Amino acid sequence: MPIEAGSEALTITRLGAQGDGIAETAEGPRFVPFALPGERVRLGAAEMPEVLPPASPERQAPICRHFGACGGCVAQHMSARLYGDWKRGIVVEAFRQRGLAPEVAPLVRVALGSRRRAVLTAQRRGGEIVLGYHRRRSGELLDLGECPVLVPEISAQLAALRAVAGALAEPELRLTVVASSVGLDIAVEGGGRCDGKAAASIGRLAAEHRIARISVSGETLIERAKPVLPIAGVDLVPPAGVFVQAVADAEHAMAGLVTAAAGKARRVVDLFAGVGTFTFPLARRARVLAVDGEAEALAALSAAARGASGLKPIETKQRDLYREPLAALELKEFDAAVLDPPRAGARAQCEALARSAVPVVMYVSCDPATLARDVRTLVGAGYRLEAVTPIDQFLFSAHVEVVAVLRRDR
């Protein structure tokens, strides 16, 4: 339960999975936002708790003026050492709850200002546009003045993003913004069809701010240049608003772990392939079947593959892997399988893999809980959990990306 304003001071003993400090009391554990182990704290009316001296030596000054109010970051007040241990601990605990105790590698770090994909909300308040993230534990929108997590190409264009939202006569919009190699790619959802005046205004903004593409409700409105994202030396033009990995360096780290685990595999299946995050690096060495439920993503993958050189053959298959996972018989021909499902995990597909003879499985997940659930299924079917590596793709948040490698002992 959360601690109430005006209560007695509590001693924080550990960190929770969401970054809150936890105090053990007679009534049970209490969660205190922004408190660190070893500190004695009391909550007042402010967002931050009152930390009674002495503060933890692991406490550091936040780098963003919005920290504490913004709902995006929860851990800017932690030292690098404590932060790394906390993120790794989230993964350790998720596996422990499933009866697994793998050796979890240290957290793979990413740099500040490296997030190339952001989802922002824009609201019209009177004659102004408020753009940003929701406040902590609130439906209210915080007007963003800075975000040190984002790449400079996005953070420097917040005014331009407000202007794009302002050109559309809608009370609220969602903007998915990706920094490509030729400019921003902006996908706007929540707006109706643009009239001529709005389209002309957005066209001027695109030219002035060198924006590569702007789409509204799935339709391309302006395309000054095709937004390109390089993946393993392949130039991908993603469909507007499609999922891409948030941080390029995290993507490279994950791909490196996946390709190393695949080793000399000659035939690999990429399940939940999306636009080819793992298809392309794997295809440098092996034939790959890319399977996904989204036709647009697979079409973009295929188009990029046709324009690339040095790749082994890539096939694509559109299939809803939640409703119709690849069966054990279909998996028989593959030397390795990689999965990168959404947060819900891949329960059905892992049950099918558990009945298969695929020698090695590389499971990439942004949700340690569903990852551990699915890995438990594979371990129960004879797979050995060889490696677990957390990657800090979601800087300062309570989310962590994980790559798990499992092998069947012959």
N, C-alpha and C positions, 0 to 999 in steps of 0.2 A: 504494500500500500504506500502511496506517496506521503511524505511528511507534511504536516500542516503548518501554516504560518503561526509564529508565536510559540511553537512547541519548544521543549527543552533540547539542549544540544545532544546530538547523536554522534557516535563514533563510526566512521566508515571502515568496513573490513575488507571489501572486495568490490570489483566492478561487475555489473551485469552485462548481458549480451547487447543491450541497447546503449551502453556507455554510462548509465547511471551508477552512482555509488550506492552500495548496499550496506545498510546498518542492521544488525541483528537485534531485535527487541523481544520482549516477552509476548508481544502480540504477533510476532512473525517478522519476516524481513521487510524493511522499508527502503524505498527507492528514492534517492536524492539526486536530482539532475546536477551535472557539472561538479560533483564531489569526487574526491580521490581517496584511495585507501590510506588509512592512517590519520585522516583529517577529522576534526570535530567541527560539526556544522550546525547551523540553525537557518531555517528559511524565514525570510521576511516577505515584503510585498514585491521585491524586485525579482527579475527572472533568475538571477544567479543566487545561490545560497550564500549566507554569511559564513565565511570560513574563519573559525576562531584560531588565533595564532597558537603554535606555528603552523603555517601551511605546509603541505607535502613538498619535499624537495623535487618531486616529479611534476609539480605544477609549473606551467609556463604561460606567458602572455599570449592570448589568441592573436592571430595574424589578420583577422577580418573584423571590421567595426560592426558587422551584423551578427557576429557570433553570440549565441544565447537567445536572440530573437528569431533568427532564421531557422526554419525546420530542416535545413539540409545537413549542416555539420553538427556533430555531437562531441567531437574529440579534439578540438584545437587546443584545449587547455592541458593536454597530456604531453609529457616528454616523449621523445622518439622511442626510447627504450620501453616505457610503459605502454605506449600506443602499439608497438609491434607485438608485445606480449599479449595485450588485450585482443588484438585481431586474431592472432594465432590461437588464443584460448577459445574464441568463439567456435573455431573448427574442431579443436580437441573435444570440447564439450558436446558438440553435435554428434560426433562419433561415439563418445562415451555413453550417451543416452541410447544408442543402438547396440551397446555391448561390444564395441570395437575400440581398440587402443593402438592405432597405427602410430608410427613415428611421423609427426607432422613437421615439415621443414620450416625454417624461419620465414617470416613474411617477406615476399618480394615487393620492394618499394617502387613507387612511381614519384615523379617530381611534381612540385607545385606548378600550376599553370599548364597542365598537360591534358585536361579533359576536353576532347574535341567535339563531344556531343552533349547537348543540354536540352531539357524540356522545360520551357518557361510558360507561365500563365500571364496573360494580359487582360486587364479589366479597365473598362471605361468608368471613370469617376468624375461626373460633371464634364468639364471640358478637358480633362487630363487623362492620360493613359498611365496606369500603374502596371509595371512589369517586374516579375520576379518569381520567388518561391513563396509557398505558404509559411506563415509564422509557425513556430514550434507549438504543437498541440492545439492548432487553431485553424479555422477555415479562412481566416483573414489573410490577404495577400500582403507580403512585404515588398515595398518598392526597392528594387535592387540598385545600389550605387556602385557596387564592386563585387567581384567573386574571384578570389585568388586561385580557386581550383580550376577555373576555365582557361583554355588557351587564350593568349592575347587577341587573337583574331576574332574571338567572340566577345570577350569582355570589353574590347574597345568599341564595339558596335551596338551597345545597349541602347543608345539614343536612336540609332537607325532602326532597331527592332521595334522600339516604341512607335516610331513614325509609320512603319509598315502596318502595325496593329491599328494605329489611329486612322489609316486610310480606309479601313473596313468598318462599316457601320454595325458593329456587333458589341453587345455588352461584355462578353467574355470570349477569349480565344486561347488556344493552346498552340505554342510555337515549338516545333522540334527543329533545332538548329545544329547543323553539322559543319565543321570547318574542313573544307576540302582543299586540295592543292591549288585551286583556281578561284577560291572565294567561298563565301558562305552559301550553304544550301538550306533554305528555310521552307519548312512545310507547315502550313497554317491549318488548323482544324477548328471547327465551330463556326465558321463563316459560310454564308450562302454564296451564290454566284456573284461575281464582281460586276458592277456596272462599268460603263466606259470611263467615267470620271475617276473611279477608284483604281481601275487598271492603269490609266495614264499616270496617276500619282505614284503608284507602286513602281511603274517602269522608270520614272525619273529617279526614285530612291535607289533602285537597283543600279542604275548607271552612275549615280553620284557616289555610292558607297562600294562599287565594284562587287556587288552580290552576284554569285554565279546563277542561282535559280531560286525562284519563289513559286510555290504551288499553294493553291487554296482548295481545301476539301478534295484532295487527290488529283486535281487538274493543274497542269503546269500553266502558270500565268505569264511568267517571264523566264527566259533562259538565255542569259548572255553568253554562258559557256557551260559545257557539260561538267558537272562537279565530279572530280576524279578522286578516288581513294586508292592508294597503292596497297596491294596485299601480296606479299611474297614476290614482288617484281611484276605483278599483274595490275593493270589499270582498270579498276572497277568503277562503273557509273551506277551508283545505287538508285533504286526507285525512290521517289520522294517519300520521306517519312519512314522508310524501312529501318529495321533494327540494324545498327552497326555497333561494334565494340566501342565503349566510351573513351578509352585511352589507347593510343597507338602503341606505346611502349608495353602496356599490359597485354595487348593483342600479340605482340612479338614474343613476349615471354611465354604466353600460353602455347603459341604455335611451336616454339622451340621445345617445350616439354612434350607436346603431342608427337612431333616428328621424331624426337629422340626415342620415345617409347615404341613407336611403330617400327623403328629400326629398318630391317631389310624386307619388311612386308612388301609383297608384290601387288596385292589387291586389297584395297581398303574401302570400307563403307563409312561415309560421313552422314550420320543421322542428325536431323535438325540442322541441316547444313547452312540454311540462310543464304547469304550472298557469297559464301565461300571462304570464311575466315580460316578454316582448316583444310578445305578442299585444295586450295592453291598451293600452300606449302607442302602438303602431302603429295600432290601431283608432280612435284619436282622429282620424286623418286618412285612413285607407284601409280597404278591405275586406280581411279577413284570413282565410286558411285556416290553421288550427292543426292540425298533424299530430304525433302521438306514439303510441308503442306502449302506454302505460299508460291503460287505460280510466278508472280512478279519477281520474287527474289531469285528463283531458279533461272528465269529468263535473263536477268542481269548477270548471273554467274556464267551462263552459257555464252552470252555476248562477249564478256571479258575473256573467257577461255579462247574463243575464236580469234581474238586479236592478240593473243600472247604467244610467245615462243618458248621452247624448252620444257613443255609440259607433257607428261604421259597422258593417255586418253582419259577424258572425264565424261562420264555419263550422268544424266540427271533423271530423277523419278519424283513426280509429284504424288505425295501420299500423306494423309493425316495419320501420323504415327501414334496418336492417342487412340484413335478408333481402330486403326489397322496397322499394328506394328509389324516390322519385318519378322517373319517366322523363322524358326530354327533351320528349316530346310532352305529358305532363301539366303540365310547367313552362311551356309555351308562353304561357299566358294571363297570367303574372305579370310585373309590372314590377320586382319586387325579391324577394329571398329572404334570410331570416335563419336561421342554424343555431346551435344551442347544444347540441352533443352531449356525452355523458359523456367521460371521459378517453381512451377508446379512439379518439376522433375519429369521422370520418364518411367513410371512404375510398370506400365504394360510392356514397353520395349525392353526393360531390364528383365522382366519375367521371361520374355522370349529369348533374350541373350543367355539367360541362365540355363535354358534347355539346349543351347547351341554348343558348338565346339570351337568357337572363335578363340584363338590363342591369347590375344591381348585386347583389352578394352581401355580406352582413355576417356574418362568422364569429366567434362568441364561443366561447372555449375556456379551460378551466382547465389545459390541458397544452400548453405551447408546442411540444413536439416533434411531437405528432400534428397540431397546427395547421399547423406549417411543412410537414409532409409533404403535407397536403391542399391547402394553398395552392399548393405546387409543382405539383400536378396542374392546378389552375385557371389558374395563370400559363402553364403549358405549352399550354393550350388557348386562349390569347388574352386572358385577363383581365389587367388591370393592377392591381398592388398599390398602392392609393392611400394607405392609412394603417394604422398599427399602433400601438395604444395599450395599454400595460400598466396594470393596475389592481390595487392592493394589497389584494385581498379577504381574503387569508390572512396576516394581520399576523404578522411575525417568523418565518414558516415559509419553506421553500424553494419554495412554490407561488406562482404568480402567474396572475391572470386576464388575458386578452388579447382585445381587439376588433380584428379585421382587416377592412378594407373593400376590396373588389375591384370593378372596373368593366370592362365590355366597351367598347372604343372603337368607336363606330359607323363 
